[in-house]
């Protein structure tokens, strides 16, 4: 046997493949790894979207829990004051409805004080709870207009200290910026009281005062 036949060829092709294997696995992920990374990304996106939806839907619940007006954010992360304004208006309207919000109809006194006079007037009552005086206490220019004093007196007849079925103007004195009107409260043909109105030039109610006549019979407190 010759010397050439004793040389065993070195398996170079096997060494090259084993050397390339780790490099390929580190530098470029296989198809299975790419699928796993895509799945993780999708799951993360879905979880983030779910958290944001829950945060938005939970904002009204935090409002009802007593934190006050809502702090709502729009899609760009900036504060949206529209919702706050709507809640403020809703609270303002409810505060004017005060009695109905607690399950009962408003009394006639509450209607006069809150609706007719808009909480801008001081009201004085006698010892039996009858209306005797009204006096404006708000800022100048916000007085309530009262174009028909007769209708006003008849609507709130139950608040006055005498019973009457008719109101008629007995006297009127006009000055430059205001006028003074006196209305008689009549039960049939019997005068019961006089009501003195001080009005602005545009029929704004400035004050009202009830004057009981000497022979007038007071209203029963059982009514």
Steps between C-alpha positions, in 0.01 A plus 500: 500500500632847401537799735222685316252235596586546869385871509144540632323814361388750776119559497515872424134524389378383843710758684361783285139402560546471876674840510224670300218354705535713819571817304185458297286437808634810680495750214164414340199354683328205350136491387381366835666784693346764273154359559551505876615865494197599287263322739650678803467838325134437414417391854668811645304727265169338592574527874591869470184578304289317759655698785429831325136405436454403865653829613258704287192301602590526870517882501119548552515260798768714663280804450211335686728400787531861614820617333315791343508587134640250255858517376453372148784477255466489125686268264806728495535496878391861548234601755153544352301767692175439309391224735585713804285784365205269439524363854520854645184603315324182612590567864384861472164391360456240774578756771210714377267200505596436863170363640414262214848349523419367847170344401239772572335783313634851567301716738350828383757690703783307330352572156485871583849516651689278253312525170308828499758706691811297405642512855573872457250640751468505878157387619345591835220301664282562804487271803246276330711457186312744274687709244533866599795646308726439201820701451756471222852399614675416173738704281357802315340410170398143590158581644212279387243659272142496622271628227170388658492545874137379516600160362793481740274567799240244395758229427650529848176578687557215747815670632330826599356565849143555375268309271395683181351419163595812308786750475456845349731798466386792712785745452805556279772765531763526227841659526797519264662164572230316696131486587296414808181294471247410768274197452198426713430141600124447492274225635183569307444870559693509825856635494739288705845647443706730283819383330760766418731430206814697417588437137779604265446689176481169309263335751781345704388393846700692762287444808154397619332561837163384634290746703218337695184710532370561855184289468655219295460146630817299493526179304457172685825315549324168425464584133 
